[in-house]
Amino acid sequence: MVNSDPVFTALILAPSGRDAQVAGALMVELGLAPVAVPDPRTLVSRLGDDVALALVVEDSLRSADLRALAAWIETQPSWSDLPFILLTHRGGGPERNPAAARMSELLGNVSFLERPFHATTLISVVRTALRSRMRQFEGRQRILELDESERRLQTALSAGRLGAWELDLQTLTLTTSSTCKAIFGLQSEDSFPYLRWQATIHPDDQLRVESALDRSRLTGEDYAIEYRILWPDGSLHWVEIRAQAHHDRLGRPVKLVGVTADITERRREADKNRQVNEILEQRVAERTADLEAAHASVVEQAAQRQSAEEQLRQAQKMEAIGQLTGGVAHDFNNLLMAVLGNLELLRKHVSGDAKAERLIEGALQGARRGASLTQRMLAFARRQDLKIEAVDLATLLSDVEDLLVRSVGAMVQIEIDAPQGLAPVMADANQIELALLNLVVNARDAMPEGGLVTIALRQADVEASEELAAGRYVVLSVTDRGTGMDAETLKKAIEPFYSTKELGKGTGLGLSMIHGLARQLSGTLRLTSRLGEGTAAELWIPAGSEAAALRTEPVAEPVLEAAARVDQGPRRILLVDDDALIAMSSADMLLDLGHDVVEAHSGRDALEHLRAEGPFDLMITDYSMPGMTGGELAIAAREIAPTMPVLLATGYADLPPGVELDVPRLGKPYSQSQLERELQKIFSV
């Protein structure tokens, strides 16, 4: 145990005689650093975690005030029991040394050594005490490691909003975390025993939940279930529970350890989507029945009416599927982003472990295939083919009047003003019908108490302007007397993904799609509105020969100037993403590349960082974020930091129609190598 570079201290309280000198020399041989102290007070002041043991002469304690020493011994950490070696003239037995019992009670972990002592005896006693102290230090390290492991686990559970719990299968004692209690509508200080947990289960789910729990208790299989619960305030919620069984030495399950998640919003969204599909199928059935009834009375109109209705039905269905597909694919892209990023970083830490590398590579390949699938889904959601032909809008309105009436319901009245003799327009009839249906449904939604929707046609001759070419146009207008929009809302009304409707009732793409259709037909969409007075939407389409020259490319928006760039050294990067998992994964990849990263979780948050903590060498931002899109953020950031480059990260195959940004783009999900290549391009001279 000899150590030329002592780490631990041995305190020696032997004010008189040669005991301190002899003991100190022996301590050095054992690899300890001896420190002689003159009195008990100094001894207490030097006590700490680096002290391996204390050697004390009994005479130095007899007349001293030992309260401070007793207090230190009493309050030392749970892992610590500092060894004391007490040098005495009469040994440690109560028959020869009555004071020994008092010292033993005071010092706790004490060994008695009768003076005069032999060096070999002292070395033996010190080694025994030192081994005891080393085991204490090992215990401290295990406690620290367990605390760190517990902290990481709690951090992961908190980040995922998961509640931890444990159930003793013998006593049915339930232990839950504060997050778990919150999921069941309780406060952290509330009692939550097993019987109270049972009482939260919805009566219709009681048997199913108890049956699943009984299977786990009897067989030890994993416990996984989704069911409804009732909070103390009576509100209904959904939870998902997953757990694994722990077994005793005989293989019997003794407890379940698991996590609970609140899936109320997910289930509500699923219910809404199911209702949308049911309504859609009901409308399809109604339209089919109408067509069959019309076939019996108007046989001669069955190549044209049936085909038009089928195309309109397909357009509506494809729009609904496209919206659902686009939303699911975008959210799944975000999940894949976190998976890919973390797998790539993990692979760096298992270098040389062939099996681990093979498993990680397999997971990466699966995630990449998922990413490829989502890109195809996103492209599908945006697919739109136009079949241009001459269309009589008055006839079109007559054909779809019944569909429009059924779509708005009994509380809304539709009035149509469609004079005959208007010039035809060159357009896709199905897309015009779909645009009209969108406008009418928007008008209905703006009048929750019911009201009048007016659909009108007129002709207008215009001179050349930035918005329209000179010529004759047919104007299709839809007017309501609903809630209307203020000036700020009206400015954003045709922006992609902007919606004033509540969650689940609008994608924010309806007016954007109509605007894009109008521009593609060399026309335009005009909106006028006043808050509380209603809204008028006008679709301007060139009449007759004026419609021949169609736009095939989107109208270019003002572009952002490229920022000045440098090419050396680690960079200070502002990372903006409203999804915490993606932000954390991307930040880890950037940190692994040697860059300094500041995270922001909204456009407003990012602008505050730019104002307060600039300058930054680069801003990486997601596009689709609530409140402020990545495109809006890029424009606003230019006003604060004109020379800062911006990298736009998005899971969409293409930016929404009408959005043109002269900034580099990085498609989600991306790998660390793809991210690094983009950074090299940006920072190259």
C-alpha positions as CSV (number, residue, x, y, z in Angstrom):
1,M,0.0,0.0,0.0
2,V,3.0,2.3,-0.2
3,N,2.3,5.3,-2.3
4,S,4.9,8.0,-3.2
5,D,2.1,10.5,-3.9
6,P,-0.4,10.4,-1.0
7,V,-4.0,11.3,-1.8
8,F,-5.6,10.8,1.6
9,T,-4.8,12.4,4.9
10,A,-4.3,10.8,8.3
11,L,-4.9,13.3,11.2
12,I,-2.8,12.7,14.3
13,L,-3.7,14.3,17.7
14,A,-0.8,13.5,20.0
15,P,0.4,16.8,21.6
16,S,3.1,15.2,23.8
17,G,5.7,12.5,23.5
18,R,7.0,10.8,20.4
19,D,3.7,9.2,19.4
20,A,3.0,11.8,16.7
21,Q,6.4,11.4,15.2
22,V,6.4,7.6,15.2
23,A,2.8,7.4,13.9
24,G,3.5,9.9,11.2
25,A,6.4,8.0,9.8
26,L,4.4,4.8,9.7
27,M,1.5,6.6,7.9
28,V,3.9,7.8,5.2
29,E,5.0,4.2,4.7
30,L,1.3,3.2,4.2
31,G,0.9,5.9,1.5
32,L,-1.0,8.4,3.7
33,A,-0.2,12.1,4.3
34,P,0.1,12.6,8.1
35,V,-1.1,15.9,9.5
36,A,-0.4,16.6,13.2
37,V,-3.0,18.7,15.0
38,P,-2.5,20.3,18.4
39,D,-6.0,20.1,19.9
40,P,-9.5,18.6,19.3
41,R,-10.8,22.0,17.9
42,T,-8.1,21.9,15.2
43,L,-8.9,18.3,14.6
44,V,-12.5,19.1,13.9
45,S,-11.6,21.9,11.5
46,R,-9.4,19.5,9.4
47,L,-12.0,16.7,9.1
48,G,-13.4,16.2,5.6
49,D,-13.9,13.7,2.7
50,D,-10.2,13.5,2.0
51,V,-9.4,12.2,5.6
52,A,-8.8,8.4,5.7
53,L,-8.5,8.1,9.5
54,A,-7.7,9.9,12.7
55,L,-5.2,8.7,15.3
56,V,-5.9,10.3,18.7
57,V,-4.2,10.0,22.1
58,E,-6.8,9.4,24.8
59,D,-5.2,11.9,27.2
60,S,-5.9,14.8,24.7
61,L,-9.7,14.2,24.9
62,R,-10.2,13.9,28.6
63,S,-10.6,17.5,29.6
64,A,-11.5,18.9,26.2
65,D,-14.9,20.2,25.0
66,L,-15.9,17.4,22.5
67,R,-19.3,18.8,21.4
68,A,-18.0,20.0,18.0
69,L,-16.4,16.6,17.4
70,A,-19.5,14.8,18.4
71,A,-21.6,17.0,16.1
72,W,-19.3,16.4,13.1
73,I,-19.4,12.6,13.6
74,E,-23.2,12.7,13.9
75,T,-23.7,14.8,10.7
76,Q,-21.2,13.1,8.4
77,P,-22.7,11.8,5.1
78,S,-24.6,8.6,5.0
79,W,-21.8,6.8,3.2
80,S,-19.1,7.9,5.7
81,D,-18.1,6.3,9.1
82,L,-14.6,7.8,9.7
83,P,-12.3,5.4,11.5
84,F,-10.7,6.6,14.8
85,I,-7.6,4.9,16.4
86,L,-7.5,5.7,20.1
87,L,-4.1,5.3,21.9
88,T,-4.7,4.5,25.6
89,H,-2.6,3.3,28.6
90,R,-5.2,0.9,29.8
91,G,-6.6,-0.7,26.7
92,G,-10.2,-0.6,25.5
93,G,-12.0,-2.9,28.0
94,P,-14.4,-1.3,30.5
95,E,-13.0,-3.3,33.4
96,R,-9.5,-1.6,33.0
97,N,-10.6,1.6,31.3
98,P,-14.1,2.8,32.3
99,A,-13.7,5.8,30.0
100,A,-13.4,3.6,26.9
101,A,-17.2,3.0,26.7
102,R,-17.8,6.8,26.6
103,M,-15.1,7.2,23.9
104,S,-16.6,4.3,21.9
105,E,-20.0,5.9,22.1
106,L,-18.6,9.3,21.1
107,L,-16.3,8.2,18.2
108,G,-18.5,5.4,16.8
109,N,-16.0,3.6,14.5
110,V,-13.1,3.4,17.0
111,S,-10.2,0.9,17.5
112,F,-8.3,0.9,20.8
113,L,-4.5,0.5,20.8
114,E,-2.7,0.2,24.2
115,R,0.5,2.2,24.7
116,P,3.3,1.7,24.3
117,F,2.5,0.2,21.0
118,H,4.6,-1.9,18.6
119,A,5.0,-0.5,15.0
120,T,3.7,-3.8,13.5
121,T,0.6,-3.6,15.7
122,L,-0.1,0.0,14.6
123,I,0.4,-0.8,11.0
124,S,-2.1,-3.7,11.2
125,V,-4.7,-1.5,12.9
126,V,-4.1,1.4,10.4
127,R,-4.5,-1.0,7.5
128,T,-7.7,-2.4,8.8
129,A,-9.1,1.1,9.3
130,L,-7.8,2.2,5.9
131,R,-9.5,-0.8,4.2
132,S,-12.8,0.2,5.9
133,R,-12.4,3.8,4.7
134,M,-11.7,2.7,1.2
135,R,-14.9,0.7,1.1
136,Q,-16.7,3.8,2.3
137,F,-15.2,5.8,-0.6
138,E,-16.3,3.1,-3.0
139,G,-19.8,3.3,-1.6
140,R,-19.7,7.0,-2.1
141,Q,-18.8,6.6,-5.7
142,R,-21.6,4.1,-6.2
143,I,-24.1,6.5,-4.6
144,L,-22.9,9.3,-6.9
145,E,-23.2,7.1,-10.0
146,L,-26.7,6.0,-8.9
147,D,-27.7,9.6,-8.3
148,E,-26.4,10.6,-11.8
149,S,-28.2,7.7,-13.4
150,E,-31.4,8.7,-11.5
151,R,-31.0,12.3,-12.7
152,R,-30.6,11.2,-16.3
153,L,-33.6,9.0,-16.1
154,Q,-35.7,11.7,-14.6
155,T,-34.5,14.2,-17.2
156,A,-35.5,11.7,-20.0
157,L,-38.9,11.0,-18.4
158,S,-39.6,14.8,-17.9
159,A,-38.6,15.5,-21.6
160,G,-41.0,12.9,-22.8
161,R,-43.7,13.9,-20.3
162,L,-43.8,10.4,-19.0
163,G,-44.9,9.5,-15.5
164,A,-42.9,6.8,-13.7
165,W,-44.6,4.3,-11.4
166,E,-43.9,1.0,-9.6
167,L,-46.4,-1.6,-8.3
168,D,-45.6,-4.3,-5.7
169,L,-47.5,-7.3,-6.9
170,Q,-47.6,-8.9,-3.5
171,T,-48.8,-6.0,-1.4
172,L,-50.3,-3.9,-4.3
173,T,-48.3,-0.9,-3.0
174,L,-48.3,1.7,-5.7
175,T,-45.5,4.3,-5.9
176,T,-45.8,7.1,-8.5
177,S,-43.8,10.2,-9.6
178,S,-45.2,13.7,-9.5
179,T,-45.6,13.6,-13.3
180,C,-47.6,10.4,-13.1
181,K,-49.9,12.0,-10.5
182,A,-50.4,15.0,-12.8
183,I,-51.4,12.7,-15.7
184,F,-54.2,11.5,-13.4
185,G,-55.3,15.0,-12.4
186,L,-53.6,15.0,-9.0
187,Q,-51.1,17.3,-7.3
188,S,-47.6,16.1,-6.4
189,E,-48.5,16.1,-2.6
190,D,-51.7,14.0,-3.1
191,S,-51.9,10.4,-1.9
192,F,-52.3,8.0,-4.8
193,P,-52.6,4.4,-3.5
194,Y,-53.6,1.4,-5.6
195,L,-57.4,1.6,-4.8
196,R,-57.5,5.3,-5.8
197,W,-55.8,4.4,-9.1
198,Q,-58.5,1.7,-9.7
199,A,-61.2,4.3,-9.0
200,T,-59.9,6.6,-11.8
201,I,-60.6,3.9,-14.5
202,H,-63.6,4.6,-16.7
203,P,-66.3,2.0,-15.8
204,D,-66.4,0.7,-19.5
205,D,-62.7,0.0,-19.4
206,Q,-62.5,-1.5,-15.9
207,L,-62.7,-5.1,-16.9
208,R,-60.2,-4.8,-19.7
209,V,-57.6,-3.0,-17.6
210,E,-57.9,-5.5,-14.7
211,S,-57.7,-8.5,-17.1
212,A,-54.4,-7.1,-18.6
213,L,-53.0,-6.5,-15.1
214,D,-53.9,-10.0,-14.0
215,R,-52.1,-11.5,-17.0
216,S,-49.0,-9.7,-16.1
217,R,-49.2,-10.7,-12.5
218,L,-49.7,-14.4,-13.4
219,T,-47.4,-14.8,-16.4
220,G,-44.9,-11.9,-16.0
221,E,-45.5,-10.7,-19.5
222,D,-45.2,-7.0,-20.3
223,Y,-48.1,-4.7,-19.4
224,A,-49.3,-2.5,-22.2
225,I,-52.7,-0.9,-22.5
226,E,-54.6,2.3,-23.5
227,Y,-57.7,3.2,-21.6
228,R,-59.9,6.1,-20.3
229,I,-59.6,7.7,-16.9
230,L,-61.8,10.2,-15.0
231,W,-60.0,13.1,-13.2
232,P,-61.2,14.3,-9.8
233,D,-63.0,17.2,-11.6
234,G,-65.0,14.6,-13.7
235,S,-63.2,15.3,-17.1
236,L,-62.4,12.4,-19.4
237,H,-58.8,11.7,-20.4
238,W,-56.8,8.9,-22.2
239,V,-53.7,7.3,-20.9
240,E,-51.2,4.8,-22.3
241,I,-49.4,2.5,-19.8
242,R,-46.4,0.3,-20.5
243,A,-44.5,-1.7,-17.9
244,Q,-42.2,-4.7,-17.4
245,A,-42.3,-7.3,-14.7
246,H,-39.4,-7.8,-12.3
247,H,-38.9,-11.4,-11.0
248,D,-37.5,-13.0,-7.8
249,R,-34.8,-15.7,-7.8
250,L,-37.5,-18.3,-8.5
251,G,-38.7,-16.5,-11.6
252,R,-41.9,-15.3,-10.0
253,P,-43.1,-11.7,-10.9
254,V,-42.8,-9.5,-7.8
255,K,-43.4,-6.0,-9.2
256,L,-44.2,-4.0,-12.3
257,V,-42.1,-1.0,-13.2
258,G,-43.4,1.3,-16.0
259,V,-44.3,4.7,-17.4
260,T,-47.6,6.4,-18.1
261,A,-48.3,9.0,-20.9
262,D,-51.2,11.3,-21.5
263,I,-52.6,10.5,-25.0
264,T,-55.8,12.5,-24.7
265,E,-54.9,14.9,-27.5
266,R,-53.7,12.1,-29.8
267,R,-57.0,10.2,-29.3
268,R,-59.0,13.3,-29.9
269,E,-57.2,14.0,-33.2
270,A,-57.8,10.4,-34.2
271,D,-61.5,10.7,-33.4
272,K,-61.7,13.9,-35.5
273,N,-59.9,12.2,-38.4
274,R,-62.3,9.3,-38.2
275,Q,-65.3,11.6,-38.1
276,V,-63.9,13.5,-41.2
277,N,-63.6,10.2,-43.1
278,E,-67.1,9.1,-42.0
279,I,-68.6,12.5,-43.2
280,L,-66.6,12.2,-46.4
281,E,-67.9,8.7,-47.1
282,Q,-71.4,9.8,-46.2
283,R,-71.2,12.7,-48.7
284,V,-69.8,10.3,-51.4
285,A,-72.8,8.0,-50.7
286,E,-75.2,10.9,-50.9
287,R,-73.7,12.1,-54.2
288,T,-73.8,8.5,-55.6
289,A,-77.5,8.2,-54.7
290,D,-78.3,11.6,-56.3
291,L,-76.6,10.5,-59.5
292,E,-78.5,7.3,-59.6
293,A,-81.8,9.1,-59.1
294,A,-80.9,11.6,-61.8
295,H,-80.0,8.8,-64.2
296,A,-83.6,7.5,-64.2
297,S,-85.1,10.9,-65.2
298,V,-82.4,12.5,-67.3
299,V,-80.8,9.7,-69.3
300,E,-79.5,11.9,-72.0
301,Q,-77.3,14.0,-69.6
302,A,-76.0,11.0,-67.6
303,A,-70.7,11.3,-70.6
304,Q,-71.0,14.5,-68.9
305,R,-72.9,14.9,-65.4
306,Q,-71.8,11.6,-64.0
307,S,-68.2,12.2,-65.1
308,A,-68.2,15.7,-63.6
309,E,-69.6,14.5,-60.3
310,E,-67.1,11.7,-60.1
311,Q,-64.3,14.1,-60.7
312,L,-65.5,16.5,-58.1
313,R,-66.0,13.7,-55.6
314,Q,-62.5,12.4,-56.3
315,A,-61.0,15.9,-56.0
316,Q,-62.7,16.4,-52.5
317,K,-61.5,13.0,-51.4
318,M,-58.0,13.6,-52.7
319,E,-57.8,16.9,-51.0
320,A,-58.8,15.4,-47.6
321,I,-56.4,12.5,-48.1
322,G,-53.6,14.9,-49.2
323,Q,-54.1,17.1,-46.1
324,L,-54.1,14.1,-43.8
325,T,-51.1,12.5,-45.6
326,G,-49.1,15.8,-45.6
327,G,-49.7,16.3,-41.9
328,V,-48.8,12.8,-40.9
329,A,-45.7,12.7,-43.1
330,H,-44.5,16.1,-41.8
331,D,-44.8,14.9,-38.1
332,F,-43.2,11.6,-38.9
333,N,-40.3,13.4,-40.6
334,N,-39.7,15.2,-37.3
335,L,-39.6,11.9,-35.4
336,L,-37.2,10.4,-38.0
337,M,-35.0,13.5,-37.7
338,A,-34.5,12.8,-34.0
339,V,-34.0,9.1,-34.6
340,L,-31.4,9.6,-37.4
341,G,-29.5,12.3,-35.6
342,N,-29.1,10.3,-32.4
343,L,-28.2,7.1,-34.2
344,E,-25.4,8.8,-36.1
345,L,-24.0,10.3,-32.9
346,L,-24.3,6.9,-31.1
347,R,-22.4,5.2,-33.9
348,K,-19.4,7.3,-33.1
349,H,-19.3,6.0,-29.6
350,V,-19.4,2.3,-30.5
351,S,-16.5,2.3,-32.9
352,G,-14.9,-1.1,-33.0
353,D,-17.9,-2.9,-31.7
354,A,-19.0,-4.8,-34.9
355,K,-22.3,-6.0,-33.6
356,A,-23.4,-2.7,-32.3
357,E,-22.3,-1.0,-35.5
358,R,-24.3,-3.5,-37.5
359,L,-27.4,-3.0,-35.4
360,I,-27.1,0.8,-35.6
361,E,-26.6,0.6,-39.4
362,G,-29.7,-1.5,-39.7
363,A,-31.7,1.0,-37.7
364,L,-30.3,3.9,-39.9
365,Q,-31.3,2.1,-43.1
366,G,-34.8,1.6,-41.8
367,A,-35.0,5.3,-40.7
368,R,-33.7,6.4,-44.2
369,R,-36.3,4.3,-45.9
370,G,-39.0,5.9,-43.7
371,A,-37.6,9.3,-44.7
372,S,-37.8,8.4,-48.4
373,L,-41.4,7.3,-47.9
374,T,-42.4,10.5,-46.2
375,Q,-40.9,12.5,-49.0
376,R,-43.1,10.6,-51.5
377,M,-46.1,11.2,-49.3
378,L,-45.5,14.9,-49.1
379,A,-45.1,15.1,-52.9
380,F,-48.4,13.2,-53.3
381,A,-50.1,15.7,-51.1
382,R,-49.2,18.5,-53.4
383,R,-50.0,16.8,-56.8
384,Q,-52.3,18.7,-59.0
385,D,-53.0,18.3,-62.7
386,L,-55.1,20.8,-64.6
387,K,-57.3,19.8,-67.6
388,I,-57.9,23.1,-69.4
389,E,-61.1,23.4,-71.5
390,A,-63.8,26.0,-72.2
391,V,-66.1,26.2,-69.1
392,D,-69.5,28.0,-68.9
393,L,-69.5,29.2,-65.3
394,A,-73.2,29.7,-65.2
395,T,-73.8,26.1,-66.2
396,L,-71.2,25.0,-63.7
397,L,-73.0,26.8,-60.9
398,S,-76.3,25.2,-61.9
399,D,-74.7,21.8,-61.8
400,V,-73.2,22.0,-58.4
401,E,-76.0,24.0,-56.6
402,D,-77.4,20.9,-54.9
403,L,-74.0,19.9,-53.7
404,L,-73.3,23.3,-52.3
405,V,-76.7,23.4,-50.5
406,R,-76.0,20.1,-48.8
407,S,-72.5,21.1,-47.9
408,V,-73.5,24.2,-45.9
409,G,-76.5,22.6,-44.0
410,A,-79.9,23.9,-43.2
411,M,-78.9,27.0,-41.2
412,V,-77.2,28.6,-44.2
413,Q,-79.2,29.8,-47.3
414,I,-77.5,30.0,-50.7
415,E,-78.5,32.7,-53.3
416,I,-77.1,32.4,-56.8
417,D,-77.0,35.3,-59.3
418,A,-75.7,33.8,-62.6
419,P,-76.8,35.7,-65.7
420,Q,-76.8,33.8,-69.0
421,G,-74.7,34.8,-72.0
422,L,-71.4,35.4,-70.2
423,A,-68.2,34.4,-72.1
424,P,-66.8,31.0,-71.3
425,V,-63.4,30.7,-69.5
426,M,-60.5,28.4,-70.2
427,A,-60.1,26.5,-67.0
428,D,-60.2,23.1,-65.2
429,A,-63.9,22.7,-64.3
430,N,-63.1,20.3,-61.4
431,Q,-60.6,22.7,-59.9
432,I,-63.1,25.6,-60.2
433,E,-65.8,23.5,-58.5
434,L,-63.3,22.6,-55.7
435,A,-62.3,26.2,-55.3
436,L,-66.0,27.3,-55.2
437,L,-66.8,24.6,-52.6
438,N,-63.8,25.8,-50.4
439,L,-65.1,29.4,-50.6
440,V,-68.7,28.4,-49.7
441,V,-67.5,26.2,-46.8
442,N,-65.4,29.1,-45.5
443,A,-68.4,31.4,-45.7
444,R,-70.5,28.9,-43.8
445,D,-67.8,28.6,-41.1
446,A,-67.8,32.4,-40.7
447,M,-71.5,32.3,-39.8
448,P,-71.9,29.8,-37.0
449,E,-75.4,31.0,-36.3
450,G,-76.4,30.7,-39.9
451,G,-77.1,33.3,-42.6
452,L,-77.0,34.1,-46.3
453,V,-74.2,33.2,-48.8
454,T,-74.4,34.9,-52.2
455,I,-72.7,33.4,-55.3
456,A,-72.6,35.8,-58.3
457,L,-71.1,35.9,-61.8
458,R,-70.2,39.1,-63.8
459,Q,-68.0,40.3,-66.6
460,A,-65.4,43.0,-66.3
461,D,-63.0,44.7,-68.7
462,V,-59.7,45.8,-67.1
463,E,-56.6,47.7,-68.1
464,A,-53.1,46.2,-67.6
465,S,-51.8,46.2,-64.1
466,E,-49.3,44.4,-61.9
467,E,-52.0,42.0,-60.9
468,L,-53.8,41.3,-64.2
469,A,-53.2,41.6,-67.9
470,A,-55.5,43.9,-70.0
471,G,-58.6,42.2,-71.2
472,R,-62.1,40.8,-70.3
473,Y,-62.6,38.6,-67.2
474,V,-65.4,36.6,-65.7
475,V,-65.6,37.2,-62.0
476,L,-67.0,34.5,-59.7
477,S,-67.7,35.9,-56.2
478,V,-68.8,34.4,-52.9
479,T,-70.0,36.8,-50.3
480,D,-71.1,36.1,-46.6
481,R,-72.3,38.3,-43.7
482,G,-70.2,36.5,-41.1
483,T,-67.5,37.4,-38.6
484,G,-65.2,39.0,-41.2
485,M,-61.4,39.7,-40.8
486,D,-59.4,42.6,-39.6
487,A,-56.8,44.2,-41.8
488,E,-53.9,42.2,-40.3
489,T,-55.7,38.9,-40.7
490,L,-56.7,39.8,-44.3
491,K,-53.1,40.4,-45.2
492,K,-52.2,36.8,-44.2
493,A,-55.3,35.1,-45.4
494,I,-53.8,33.5,-48.6
495,E,-50.5,32.6,-47.0
496,P,-49.9,28.9,-46.9
497,F,-50.7,27.1,-43.6
498,Y,-52.3,30.3,-42.1
499,S,-55.7,29.6,-40.6
500,T,-58.0,31.4,-38.2
501,K,-59.9,28.1,-37.5
502,E,-59.4,26.1,-34.4
503,L,-57.1,23.1,-34.4
504,G,-58.5,20.2,-36.6
505,K,-60.9,22.3,-38.6
506,G,-58.6,23.9,-41.1
507,T,-55.2,23.4,-42.7
508,G,-54.6,26.9,-43.9
509,L,-54.2,25.7,-47.5
510,G,-57.7,26.4,-48.9
511,L,-57.3,30.0,-49.9
512,S,-53.6,29.4,-50.8
513,M,-54.6,26.7,-53.2
514,I,-57.3,28.9,-54.8
515,H,-54.9,31.8,-55.1
516,G,-52.4,29.4,-56.8
517,L,-55.1,28.1,-59.2
518,A,-56.1,31.7,-60.1
519,R,-52.5,32.7,-60.9
520,Q,-51.9,29.6,-62.9
521,L,-55.0,30.5,-65.0
522,S,-53.6,34.1,-65.5
523,G,-56.2,35.4,-63.1
524,T,-56.2,36.4,-59.5
525,L,-58.0,36.0,-56.2
526,R,-59.3,39.2,-54.5
527,L,-60.5,39.3,-50.9
528,T,-62.3,42.2,-49.1
529,S,-63.5,42.0,-45.6
530,R,-64.5,44.0,-42.5
531,L,-64.6,42.7,-39.0
532,G,-68.1,41.9,-38.0
533,E,-69.5,42.7,-41.5
534,G,-68.5,39.7,-43.6
535,T,-66.2,38.7,-46.4
536,A,-66.3,38.8,-50.2
537,A,-64.0,36.5,-52.2
538,E,-63.6,37.1,-56.0
539,L,-62.0,34.7,-58.4
540,W,-61.0,36.6,-61.6
541,I,-60.5,34.3,-64.7
542,P,-59.7,35.5,-68.2
543,A,-62.6,35.1,-70.6
544,G,-62.5,33.4,-74.0
545,S,-59.2,33.9,-76.0
546,E,-57.8,36.0,-73.1
547,A,-57.2,32.7,-71.2
548,A,-54.8,31.2,-73.7
549,A,-51.5,32.3,-72.1
550,L,-51.4,30.4,-68.9
551,R,-48.6,30.8,-66.3
552,T,-46.6,27.6,-65.9
553,E,-44.2,28.9,-63.3
554,P,-45.0,30.5,-59.9
555,V,-44.7,34.3,-59.6
556,A,-41.4,35.2,-58.1
557,E,-41.5,36.9,-54.7
558,P,-38.8,39.3,-53.6
559,V,-35.7,37.3,-52.8
560,L,-33.3,37.7,-49.9
561,E,-29.7,38.8,-50.7
562,A,-27.0,36.3,-49.9
563,A,-25.1,37.1,-46.7
564,A,-21.3,37.6,-46.5
565,R,-19.5,34.4,-45.4
566,V,-16.3,33.4,-43.8
567,D,-14.5,30.1,-44.0
568,Q,-12.4,29.3,-40.9
569,G,-12.8,28.1,-37.4
570,P,-15.7,26.9,-35.2
571,R,-19.0,28.8,-35.7
572,R,-21.5,30.3,-33.4
573,I,-24.9,29.0,-34.6
574,L,-28.5,29.9,-33.7
575,L,-30.7,26.8,-34.0
576,V,-34.4,27.4,-34.3
577,D,-37.0,24.5,-34.1
578,D,-40.3,24.3,-32.2
579,D,-39.9,20.6,-31.7
580,A,-37.7,20.0,-28.6
581,L,-36.5,16.5,-29.7
582,I,-35.3,17.8,-33.1
583,A,-33.6,20.8,-31.6
584,M,-31.8,18.6,-29.1
585,S,-30.7,16.1,-31.8
586,S,-29.6,18.8,-34.2
587,A,-27.7,20.7,-31.4
588,D,-25.9,17.5,-30.5
589,M,-24.8,17.0,-34.1
590,L,-23.5,20.6,-34.4
591,L,-21.7,20.4,-31.0
592,D,-20.1,17.1,-32.2
593,L,-18.8,19.0,-35.3
594,G,-17.2,21.5,-32.9
595,H,-19.6,24.4,-33.2
596,D,-21.1,26.6,-30.4
597,V,-24.9,26.3,-30.4
598,V,-27.7,28.4,-29.0
599,E,-31.2,26.9,-29.1
600,A,-34.5,28.8,-29.7
601,H,-37.9,27.2,-29.9
602,S,-39.9,29.9,-31.8
603,G,-39.4,32.8,-34.2
604,R,-39.9,35.3,-31.4
605,D,-37.4,33.5,-29.2
606,A,-34.9,33.5,-32.0
607,L,-35.2,37.2,-32.6
608,E,-34.6,37.9,-28.9
609,H,-31.4,35.9,-29.0
610,L,-30.3,37.8,-32.1
611,R,-30.9,41.2,-30.4
612,A,-29.4,40.2,-27.0
613,E,-26.7,37.7,-27.8
614,G,-25.5,38.5,-31.3
615,P,-23.6,38.2,-33.5
616,F,-24.1,34.7,-34.8
617,D,-22.2,33.1,-37.8
618,L,-25.3,31.3,-39.0
619,M,-29.0,30.7,-38.2
620,I,-30.6,27.3,-38.9
621,T,-34.4,27.4,-38.8
622,D,-37.3,25.1,-39.3
623,Y,-39.9,26.4,-41.8
624,S,-43.2,25.2,-40.3
625,M,-43.5,26.8,-36.8
626,P,-46.5,28.3,-35.0
627,G,-46.7,32.1,-34.8
628,M,-43.9,32.8,-37.2
629,T,-42.7,30.6,-40.1
630,G,-39.1,30.1,-40.9
631,G,-39.5,32.3,-44.0
632,E,-40.9,35.1,-41.9
633,L,-38.1,34.7,-39.4
634,A,-35.4,34.8,-42.1
635,I,-36.8,38.1,-43.4
636,A,-37.1,39.6,-39.8
637,A,-33.6,38.4,-39.0
638,R,-32.1,40.3,-42.0
639,E,-33.2,43.5,-40.3
640,I,-31.1,42.7,-37.2
641,A,-28.2,40.9,-38.8
642,P,-28.0,41.7,-42.5
643,T,-24.8,39.7,-43.2
644,M,-25.8,36.5,-41.2
645,P,-26.4,33.5,-43.5
646,V,-29.6,31.5,-43.0
647,L,-30.1,27.7,-43.6
648,L,-33.8,26.7,-43.9
649,A,-34.5,23.1,-42.7
650,T,-37.9,21.7,-43.7
651,G,-39.6,18.4,-44.0
652,Y,-41.7,19.5,-47.0
653,A,-40.7,18.5,-50.5
654,D,-41.4,22.0,-51.7
655,L,-42.1,25.3,-50.0
656,P,-45.8,26.4,-50.0
657,P,-46.9,28.2,-53.2
658,G,-45.9,31.8,-53.3
659,V,-43.0,31.4,-50.9
660,E,-39.7,32.2,-52.6
661,L,-36.6,32.5,-50.3
662,D,-33.0,32.9,-51.7
663,V,-31.5,30.9,-48.9
664,P,-30.0,27.4,-48.9
665,R,-32.3,24.6,-47.8
666,L,-31.7,21.3,-46.0
667,G,-34.4,18.7,-46.3
668,K,-35.6,16.9,-43.1
669,P,-34.6,14.4,-42.0
670,Y,-31.0,15.0,-42.5
671,S,-27.8,13.3,-41.4
672,Q,-24.8,14.8,-39.7
673,S,-22.8,14.4,-42.9
674,Q,-25.4,16.2,-44.9
675,L,-25.5,19.0,-42.3
676,E,-21.7,19.3,-42.4
677,R,-21.7,19.5,-46.2
678,E,-24.3,22.4,-46.1
679,L,-22.2,24.2,-43.5
680,Q,-19.1,23.8,-45.7
681,K,-20.9,25.3,-48.7
682,I,-22.2,28.2,-46.6
683,F,-18.9,29.0,-45.0
684,S,-16.8,28.5,-48.1
685,V,-15.5,31.8,-49.6
